[in-house]
Each structure stands twice: as C-alpha cells, then as structure tokens.
C-alpha cells in the first residue's frame, strides 16, 4: 500500500471504508494516498479532540500566578527606593 506502513490508496480506502474505519479505531492513524502522495490521515475522534484541544487558560493573571510551579518559591526581592531624579525645567 503506499509509503507509510498503514497507507491506503484512495480507491482502496473508498472501496474498503469499513475496514479503514475499523483499523483507525483499533490500530491508530491510517494514511490515505492520492496519486502516490500522502494526502490525509484517518484518526479516531478522541485522538483528533486531543490534538485540537486548546490549552486551558486561567481566568486571570492572579489565578495564573497562583497555579504557577513557582508560587511556593521563596524568592526575596529587594529594590532600593527610587525618589526620582533632579530635572532642569
């Protein structure tokens, strides 16, 4: 079948779609070729959902910082007071 071990030629995939479907569910991604070139991949819906799931974003910056692995780090930041600088007007 094509260049990939689980590749199907388009005509074969159309004629044996039930088998293509079953193999995608049981064995994983199935490549379909067209004119000898890999064209599409058939994957289980759950795998597609995992691939396209957008990362969860925290609702606020405070929430993000609270969930950070560094939230419990004991970092002491000190800064000298800044009283401004003289400016000639």
Buried (B, 14 or more C-beta within 10 A) or exposed (E): BBEBEBBBBBEBBEEEEEEBBEBBBEEEEBBBBEEEEEBEBBBBEEBEEEEEEEEEEEEEEEEEEEEEEEEEEEEEEEEEEEEEEEEEE
